[in-house]
Amino acid sequence: MKKMKLIVESSKPARAAAAYIRMSVFVLERGIAFTDEFDDKDSDRMVYAVLFDGKLPAATCRFETYDKHTLKIGRVATLKESRGHGYGRKVVSALEEKAKKMGFTHSLIHSEMDAINFYKRLGYKITSDVFYEDGVPCVVVEKDL
């Protein structure tokens, strides 16, 4: 049985693993433009949660500060072959826990329409009308931490 490992950090290995997953899911699988997926927020200081299934990075998301009370979780992705095992929930929960320890009381996510039920299962509620981000229809989902 492979060993699962979850990291929450801004190290080069964490950033590289997150980039691998995002490239695989958003750019190659979903067809989002490379220049849209990788933006100015992807700095050396950006914190990512990455779940490894053995040596393979399987799921990721990034930690953004929206305001002094609110975490914005972004770029949530799980490799196609790793879906259905709760890995996405684990990385989102890891960032929520980090945010709570930092004194944040709220979380928001720009959810693609086909991911709404995933976020609802994690306690998020839709708080916006549909808008387009990188050509993809999305809504804001939020919850109190």
VENLIN-V349007 format. One line per field, one symbol per residue. ss: DSSP state (@ for helix, = for strand, . for the rest). psi: psi as a letter, one per 30 degrees, with the letter a starting at -180 (. if undefined). Layout:
ss->???
psi->???
This chain:
ss->...======..@@@@@@@@@@@@@@@@@@....@@@@.........=======..============..=========.@@@....@@@@@@@@@@@@@@@....=======@@@@@@@@@...==....===..=========.
psi->kkkkkkkjlgleeeeeeeeeeeeeeeeeefgkkefeejaffilffkkkkkkkjbfkkelllljkkeaffkkjklhkkkkefglgggeeeeeeeeeeeeeefggkflklkjklefgeeeeefgglkkgllklkkhgkkllkkllk.
